[in-house]
């Protein structure tokens, strides 16, 4: 055996040393290595992970061949193959074959690059479209969404901006026409804003049918009362609408809303579990918009961003002031963000549990209607009481509007200015100077509309709408070409500006970035890096953070499998879903702002949490009650909780809402942390579960599952990772036993023989693989940045990014800058 290995090793060393030999003897040497160590599992009899190494091509002729070679190299470098229980080659033999395959991969990559890569034409996705039309036309998009009828964007690798996945159907094209009509009309067709008005509301606060009888009996509609959070299932006092102002404001604009309100009965004599809220936290009053055309104002509506929040004093009536944007037809509605989970079930429960506190003749009430009246009148129901509301506006309204000035300029519209207006607009809409032919086509639309009897201004609007339906607007394309074949692969300055802006802001370039593209300065590395830093420093880069996390960690799916309400009431009572997502966004933003190492994603001992989230993590006291709503940095004394693997967003999105699954969480880790997603089950795996009778724990169930030979190979990689996370329940709270008291065993062994006892031990092993994690994250960021799948041909770009950031332990902002400087980012 030793003699045999020596012969193989000698052959490999010789082939690496000689370029000629590498071309002629390399396939034979590699095949001999594979025959000795790989073909048993990847040959004619077995093809584990759908790999067959006895039929590898002698030369790399396609991207698929290159990807296969690169996968073999990565597996050998990681020590994942051959598996620990199989015959192991000497380390020198592995190094030699890796060098040999790397040389072949480089030659194949050069060959494929010389043939020219395929440029993927990418359209704007829905969120990019919304951001772009808002910036282009100067519109506030909080309450205006012209994309509601757009089909859902298709995703690839959880990303919603991959060119070959974003299909364009005939239906979508029709919706683009409707959306263009809506945005242009909103920007230009609205009448001049009216003079500021004032509306006052005192008394006669009729909120909703369910409360009409009780509020009439108890307080004769003198107050508007809020009892529960807006995500309640029963919706009883979760919204406070002004039904007398259901028609909404008369014009888009800023409005001042003054509210005279108080917090009532925050300190009450009842068991806090009845309400599901935190009695230590001061009550919060918020404002959201409502529109009668969307349905009843006391129920949830599709468009209701939180416009403002304030903290109310206990038992003291004070004026609170909000300055909010409202679109025409929208009316303010008041909410109780930290109110009860659901108020409807509490009336009879309070009467039963605290009967002695109520008049004797009222203790045996059974109906909800009279119980509601009794508790409101004689009990201490925690709620927000609003005495008076005043609305004034629109404020600071200018004529012409910002949209008029942005589109028409500072001069009044005149028909002879039509071409100049369209030229300027097309320059911004197309994210580059429009050609004369493109402007001619827009002018042709204007001319045709004029012959049909439209006014000059109406015809201009149709020309603007035509620009918004142009492929030059809807697609991120680079029509610029040069005579130099190699330079032709490089993006033009304007295409580079667009790619950078959509990468970091999910919208069109602003004036400064467009100017750098116009002068060509953006093509120089120093200016490109300076612009990258400027965009990252802006609050608008929060769009990048949210978009990347939704894509990389699949946080877009958070809430798709909502936790059971009965088992996880805190998730709904404390609005943990939004808090979890915000935590991960703040954590990521902090790494960028401080240029901290991406390794902190794995081993940080801190996070950002508000009081409800800190309570879930067992560190409620880290956030004081008076600032319960605010997120702050908190430090964990135990290494179990820090980093992504301890964050509620990750632990919830990798569960099924009812119970945890080591398989689901293990696959999530392989995909999103190690970058090695398992192969799909082969066709010959039965579509039935193995016999798991008699198993008492999840580990025993999966142990029986792994007894199935068809399942073993993948589950030996998946299950140990998932076991480590079993100490967290479906919403991320710590636990040590399952529901029936069965102790949770979080230990595991990786395929390479490394062992760990719990999630803290697993994180230490993941940190040892930080190079692998850095490569995975770099590839994900590069995919998101370029809007296309990263392939084996892009390996040099990924390697260069890693080489530039490795000396300082992969600082996140530096990594993003290196992504922008990479050949992959700056090329078509």
N, C-alpha and C positions, 0 to 999 in steps of 0.2 A: 504493500500500500504506500509506504513512504517513497519507494522508488517511483511509483506511478505519479504521485503528486509532484515529485521533483521534476519529472519530464514535462508535466503540464506547466509548471512554474517557469521552467527554462524557456519553453516555447513562448509563453506570454511576455517574459522579459525581452526576448529577442524581437518579438513583433513590435513592442513599444519602442525599442531602440532604433529601429530601421523604418524609415518612411515607406520604402518600397515593400518591405516585409509586411507592414501594417495593411497595405492595400491587397497583398496577395495571400498572406497567411492568417490575417486577423479573423476571418469568418471561421476557419478551421479551429484555431486556438480557442475562440469563444465557445464554439459548439462543444469542444472537448470538456471545457469547464462546466458547461451546462449539463452535459451528459453525466458527469460525475456527481453533481450536487443539486441539480434542478429538475431534470427530466422526469424523475420519479413522480413528482406532483404536477409537472407542467409538460407533459409529453403525450404520446398517443393514447395512453390508458386513462390518465387523469388530466384535466385542464382546470385546476383550481384558479379562481379569480379570472376565469376565461383567458388564461395565458398558456401558450404552447411554445416552448423554447427550442424544440427540435426542428422548427420550421421558420426560424428567424431569417429574414432576407439577408443576402450577402452584401447588399448595398442599400443605403437609405434613399428611397426614390419618392416617398410621399410624406406628408405631415404625420400621418398615422404611424408610419414606420419610425419616424423620429420620436414621436411621443412614446412608443413602446420601448425604444432604446433608453430614453431618458428615465422612464419608470423603473427599468431594471437597475440603472445606475443609482437612482435614489434609494431603492430598497436595499441594495448592497451597502451603500454609504451609511444608511441608518442602522444597519445590523439586523434588520427585520427578517431577512432571508439569507441563508436557509433558516427555518425555525430552530429554536433551541434544542428540540428533541431529535433533530435530524443530524446526519453527518456534517461536520463543520470543516470548511476549507481553511488552510493556514491564512493568517492575516495578510502575508505577503502576496499570496495568490489572489486574494480579493482585491488588494490594491492594484495589482498588475492588470487584472481584468477590467477593473473600473477605469484605469488609465486608457486601456485599449478601447473600451466602448466609448469613452469620452472623446477620444480622437476620432472615432468613426462618426459620433454624433456631430462633432464640429464640422467635419467634412460634409456630412449630409445637410447640415444647416446652411453651410455656405452655398451648396448646390441649389437648395430650395430657394434661398434668398435671391440668387441670381435669376431665377425664373420669374420673380416678382410676386409679391403677396396680393391677396384679394382684399380690396378695400370694402368695408361694410358700411353701407349707407344707413344712417340712423336717424329716425325721426324723433321729435320731442315726445317725451312721455307726458302723462297727464299733469303731474306736478310741475314739470318744467314749462309746459304750455301755460299753466295758470300764472306762474311767476313771471314769465316773459311778457304776456299781454298786460299784466299789471304794470311792469316797468316801462314797457314800450308806450303805453297809452296814459300813464300817470293815474291809474285807477287803484283805489283801495279795494282789495279783494277779500276782505274779511267776511263780507256777507254776499258777495257776488261770485257765483261759480257758473260760468258758461259751459262747463264740461260735464254737467250732471248726466247727460245722455251718452257720453263717450263710453265705449266698451272698456272693460277693465284691461289695463296693460298686462300683456303676457310677461312672465318672468323666466329667467334662466339662471340657474345657480342662486336662486332667491333674489336676483337683481332685476330691477324694472327698467333698466336703461341699456340693455344689450341689443345691438342693432338687428341681428338676425332673428331675434325673438319678437321684436315689435312689428307686428304685421299691420298693414294698412288695408282695410276693407272698404268696399263701396259704402257701407253704412257709416264708417268713420269719416269718409270724405264728405258725406252729406252733413254730418254733425259739425265738421270744420266750417262749412258754409253758414250753418245756423249760429255757431259760436262767433264767427267773424261779424255777422250782422249784429249780434247782441253787444259785443264789446265796442264796436264803432258807434253804434247808436247811443250807448251809455256815455261814451266819451264826448260826443259832439251834439247829440240831439236834445239834451235836457235843457229846459228853460233856465234863464238866469235865476240864481238863488233868491228866495224872498228875504225880506228884512227879518231880523231876529224876532222871535215871538216867545211868549212865556205861557206855559200851561201849568195850572195848579190842581192838585187832587187831594181833597180832604174829606174823609167819610165816604160812605157808600162803596166800600171796597168789597165788591162781590167777586170772589176768586174763581170758584168752580162749583158745579152742581153738588158734589159730595159734601161740601162745607157750607152750602147756602143755609140750610136749616139750622145747623148748630151755631154758626156765626151770627145769624139773625136773632136766635134766642139768647145767646150769651152776651153779645156786645153790639147788637144792632148794626153790624157792618162798619163799626167805627174805626177798625184797624184792619190792615192786611197782615196776616199771620203766616209765617213759614215754619214748618215743623220738621221736615226731613230733607235729606239730600236729593238731588235731582235724578239720581240713578235708581231710585226706588221702583219696585215693580208695581206698587199700587198707585203711585202718583197722587198723593193726597197732601197738599200743602208743600210740595217740593218746588213749585214755581209760584211767584207772585206777579200775575199780569195786571196791567192797568186796562181793564175791559172798556173803560170809558175812553181810552186812547188806542183802541184796537186798530184804527186806521193808520197809525204810525206817523212818523215825521214827514213833513211835506217835501223835503229835499235832502240829498246826500250832504253830509257835513258833520262838523264837530258840535256836540251838544253838552251842556252842563246839566247834570242831574243831581239835584239836592234831595236828600232823604232824611226825614226826622224819624229816628228809629231807636230801639233799645233791645238789649238781650234780656229775656225773661226766664227766670227759674233755671239758670245754668246750674246752680247749686240746689238740687232737689233732693227729696228724702227717699227716692226710689232706687232700686237696684240698677246700676248703669247698664247692665246687660240687657235690660228691657229695651233700651234705645239703641245700643250698639255704638254709641258715640263716646267721646272722651270728655268727662265732666271737668277735667282740669284745664282743658284748652278753651280760651275765650271764643265766643261765637264770631263767625265770619259772615259778612253780608256781601254778596256778589251781584253783578249785573250781567245778563246775557241778552242778546237780541231775540225778538220773536216776530213772526209775520203770519197774519191770519190766513194767508193763501196756502201756508204749509200745514194748516190744521189748527186744532184747539190750542190756545195760548198757555193752558195749564199743563200741557204734556210736552214730552221731548220733541224737538224738531231737528231736521237734518242740518240746519245752519245755526249754531249757537255757541260761538267762541266766547270765552269769558272776557268781558271788556274791562272789568275792574273788580277789586275786592278790598274790603276794609274790615278792621276789627272793631266790634261794638263793646261799649262798657256795659257792665251788669246793672240792670235796674235803673238806668239813667237815660233819659231821652235826650239825644243830641242830634244835631244836623251833621250829615256826612255828605261829602261832595265827590262826584265822579265827573271826569271829562272823557267822553267816549265818542267814537265815530259810529254814526248810524246811517245806513242807506235809506233812501226814500221808501216809505211803506213799512219800515221796521219800527217796532215799539220796544222800549226797555222792559225786561222782566227781571224780577229779583229772585235770588237763590240763596240757599243756606248750605254752603259747601261742607260744613262739618255738622250737619244736622243728623237726625235719627236715620237709621237704616230704613225703617218703614214704620210709619206712625199708626196705620190702621189697626194692626194687631195689638197695640199697646193699651187701648181703652179698656177692654174687658179684662185684660191681664192685670192692670192696675186696680181695677175694681175688686177683682178676686183676691189679689195678693195683699192689698192694703184696705180691705173693706172697712176696718174700724175707723179709718180716717174720713169716711164719707157719711152723710146722713143715713140713719138706719133705714128709712123708707126707700133709699136709692141703692142699697147694697146688692139686691137680687136682680138687677136689670140684666136682661139677656140680649136684647137687640143692640146692634151697633149704633143706631141713630141716637137713642137715649143715653147709651153709655158714653158716646162722644160728648154730648151736652153736659153730662154729669162731671166728667173728668175735666173738661174745659172750665166749668164754672167753679167746682169745688176742689180741684186738684192743683198740682204744681207742674204742669206740662212744660217741659223746656221748649222754648220757641223764640223766634224773632218777631217783634211787634213793630210794624211801620205805621206811623201816625199821619204822615203827610209826605207828599212828593211834589217836587217842582222841576219842570223841564224848560230849559231855555236854549234857543238856537234857531237856525244854524249860526255858529260863531265863526268869525274870521273868514267869512265867505267872500271870495274875490270874483270879480267879473272882468275879463273872461276867466274861466276855471283853469286849474293847472293842466288839465287834459287839453283844453283849447290851446294854451300857450305851447305845450309840448309838441302838438301836431301842426298847428297853424303858425307858430312863431309869435312874435310880439306885435305883428301888424294885423289889421282886420283882414278877413278873407276877401279876395277879389279874384274873379275868374281867370285873369291873366297870370295869377300866381300858382295856378293848379299844378303845372309841371314842376315848378320849384318845390312845392309842398310834397308832391309825390316822390321826387328825387330824394329829398331829405328823409322822408319817412321810410322809403325803401332802404336807404343806407343803414338806418337803425334796425329795421325789421329783418333784413338779410344778413346783418352783422358784418357787412363789407360794403364797399361802394357798389351801387347798382350800375349795370351796364346801360348804355343808351337804348339797346334793344329791349331790355327789361322794362325801362321806364316807358318806352313806346307802347308796350303791351298794356300797361296800366292806363296810359292816355287813351288807348283804343277803347277800353271799357268806358271811360268817361265820355268819349265822343258818342259811343253807341247809346249811352243813357240820355245824353242831351237830345239826340234825335228821337228818343222815345218820349220826350216831353218832361224830363226831370229838370229841376232847377240846377244851376251850376254847383251849389253846395251839396245837393243830393247826389249829383253825379260824382263829385269828389269823394263822398263817403263810399260810394260803390267802388271807386278806384282803390281806396284804402282797404276795403274788404277783399278785393282781388289780391292785393299784396299779402294779406293774411292767409289766403288760400294757396299761395304759391309754394311750390316745393322749396324755393330758396328760403322761405320762412319756416316751414314745417320740418325741414330736414337739416341736419348738421353736415353740410357738404362743403368741399373745397374745390371749386372749379378752376382755381389757378393752376397753371402748368408752366414748366420751364423746359429749356432745351436739354439741360443736363439730366441724363437718365437717373443718376443717383440722387441728385437734388430734387428730382421730381417726386420722390417718395416723401420729402419733407413737407410739412404743412406750411401754408403761407402764413404771414403774420396775422391776418384776420381770422383764419381758421384756428390758429393756435390760441388767439385771444378767446374765441368762442369755446374751445375745448377747456381752457383754463377756467373760464367763468362758469360753465355748466358743471365742471368738476367740483368747484368750491362753493358756488352760490346757487346752483341749479337754475340759473337765469342768464340773460344776455349780458354782454360786457357793459360796464358803466362807462361814463365819458372818459375817465382817465385811462382805462385799459384800452378803449377804442382808439384813443389818441396815440398810445404807444404802438398800436398795430398800424395806424395810418403812416407813422414815420418810419416804421420798420425796426424801431429800437427793440421791440419785444423779442426779436429773433436773437438778440445777444443774451448769453446766459445771465449776466449780471442784472439786466433789466427784468428778465423773466423771473428770477428769484425774488427781486424786489417787489414785483407785482404779486407774486405768490404770497409773500409775507403780508402784504397790505390786505389782500383778500382774506387771508386766514385770520387776521387781527380784527376784522369786521364782525359785528354780530350776525351779519348775513351768512357767515360761514357755519352758523348753526344748521343751515340746510344741508351742508355736507355731512355734519356729524349725524344728523337724523337719517339722512339717506344711506350713508355707509352702514350704520348699525342695523337699519331695517334690512339691508341686503346681506351683509356679512353674517350677522347673528340671527337673521330672520325675525327680528323684532316686529316686523310688519304683521306677523302672524299672532302676536300677543293678543289674546282675546278671542281668537278663532275657536278655541276649545275652552270656554270659560269654566272656572272652578265651580263646583257645586255650591249653591247658595246656602244650603242648610249646613254643610260641613265647614264652609270657609266664609262665614259672615263678615269677618274683618276685611276681606278682600273687597267687598262692596261697600260696607259701612264706612271704611276709611279711604275709599277711592285708591286702593293700592295699585291698580293697573297703571294709572297715569303716573303715580309716584315711582313705580319700578322703572318705567321707561325713562322718566326724567333722571333718575339716579344714574343709569348707564350713560346717558347723554352728557350729564355734568362730569362724570368720571372721565369720559373720553375727551371732552373739551379741556379739562384740566391738564391732561397729559400733553395736549397740543400746546396750550398756553405756556406751560412750564418747560416744554421740550423735554419731557421726561421719557424714560425708556419704555418701549412697548412691553417689556418684560413685566411691568407692573400690572398689565392685564392678567397675568398669571399669579403674581405673589404679593400684590399690594396688601398692606395691613390697615387700609382705610377705605372709606367710601363717602358718598354724599347722600344724606337722607333727611327727610322731615320726621316729625315725631311719630306718626303712624308707622312709617317704614322702620324707624329705629326700634319701635316696639316689637314689630315682627321679628327683628334680628336679636331681640333680647337686650337692647341697649336704650330703652325709652328715656332714661335720665340724661342721655347725651344731648337731647334737644329739650329746652325748657318749655313748659306749657304755654307761656305767653307768646312764644314764637313757633308754635306747633306746625304751622303751615310752611315755614321757611326751611329750605334745604341748607344744611351746613356739613362741613367735613367732620366725620367722626372716625375715631381710631378703634380698632378691635384688639383686645389683648390676646386673642387666640388666633392662630394662623388658619383656622378652619373657614372663617367667613370671608376674608378679603379676596379681591380680584373678581374676575368675571364668574368664576365657579361658585361664588357665594352670593351673587346678586339675584334678587327676586325675578328680574326680567328673564334671565337665562334659565333659571330653575322652573319658572312657570311655562315658558314657551316650549320647554323640552319635556313637559308633562302632558297628560291628556285631560286634565280638569277634574278627574275623579280620583286617580291614583297615579303613582309614579311607575315608570318602567325603566329598568336598567338598560334595556335594549334601545329605547328611544333616546335616552340621555347619552348612552355610549356612542350611538351613531352620530348624535349631535357633536360630541367631542371629537370624534374622528374627522368629521367634515370641517368643523369651524375652528378647531384649535390645532390639530395636527395636520390638517389638509390632506388626509388620506381616506376619503370616503370608501366604505366597503363596497364591493361589487354587488350587484343585485343577485338575489338567489338564483341559482341555475335552474333550467327548465325541469330537471329531473327531481327537484325537491318536491315532495308531496304537498298538496295544498291543505293538509290537515295538520293539527298540532300533535306533537308526540304525547304519549300517555303520561300525564303528570299527577295521576291519582296518588294520594298519600303524601304529597309535598306539603310542608307546613309554612315555608317562607318563599319569598321571591327567589332567593339563591337556590333553594332546592328545586323549585319549578324549572329554573333555567339550567340547573345541573342535569335534570332529566332531559331537558331539551337538547343539551349538548351531547347527550348519549347518542343522538341521531347523527351518524357520520356525515350526512349531507349538510348538517348545520354547524358542525364543530369548527371548521376552519375559520369562518367569519366570526362566530361567537366567542372564540378564544381571544379575539382582539376587542370585540365590542363590550362584552359583559363586565370584565374587570373595571373598565372606566365607569360604567354605569353604577356598579356596586358602590364605588366611592361616594357617589352623590345620593345614595339611598338615605343618608342621614338628614336629608332635606325633604319635606313633604311637597305636595303639588304646588304650593305657592311660596316655597322657599323657607318655611319655618323649620327650625332644628327639631329633630326627634331622635330617639334612641330605640324605639320599639314600633312595630306595626300595630294596627288597630286592635288586634287580639292579644297584645302583649308579647308577641314573638320578638325576641331581640334582633336588632339589625346588625348584620356583619358587613362592615364596609371595607374589609381587606381585599386584596386582589393581587394577581400576578400577571405582568405583561408578557406577551409572547417571547420577549428576549430574556425572560427569567427574572427581571427586576420585580421586587415585591414592595407593597405598601400596606399600611394598617388602616388608613382613613384618607379623607380628602386632603388633609394637610400633607400627608406623605405623597399622595399622587401629585400635588402641586409642586413638590420638590423635584419629582422626577420630570415633570413637564418643563421646569426651569432648566434642567440639564439638557433638555431638547430645545432650548430657546432658538437655536439656529433654524430648526425645522419650523417652529412657530413663526419666526420672522419671515421665512420664505413664504409660508402660507399667507400671512397678512399682506406682504408685499404684492403677491399675486392678486389677492382680493382687491386691494386698493387700486392696482394698475388696471384691473378689469373694470372697476367702477369708473376710473378716470377716463379710460379710452372708449368706454361704451361698446366693448367687444370682448369676446373670449380670448384669454391669454393662452397661447399655444407654445409648443416646444420651440418654435422659431424665435420666441421672445425671451428665451432663456438668458442670452447675454445681457439683456436689459435688466432682468431680475437680479442676475449675479452682480452686475455693476452697482445696483442700488444697495444690495446687501454689503458689498465690499466697502462702499463709502460710509455706511452707517455702523458697521460692526465694531470699529475701534472704540466708539463711545457707548456701546451697548444698545444700539438701535434707538436713538432719540426719535420720538414720533414726528415732530415738526421737520427735523432733518430728513426723515424718510419721505415725507410728503414732498419736500423740495426736490429730493433726488428722483422721485417719480415724475415730477414735472420736467426735469432735465433729461430724462431718459429718452433713448432713441424711440422706444415704443410710443411714448406720449407725444413726441414731436413729429411723428411720421404718420402717414395715412395708413 
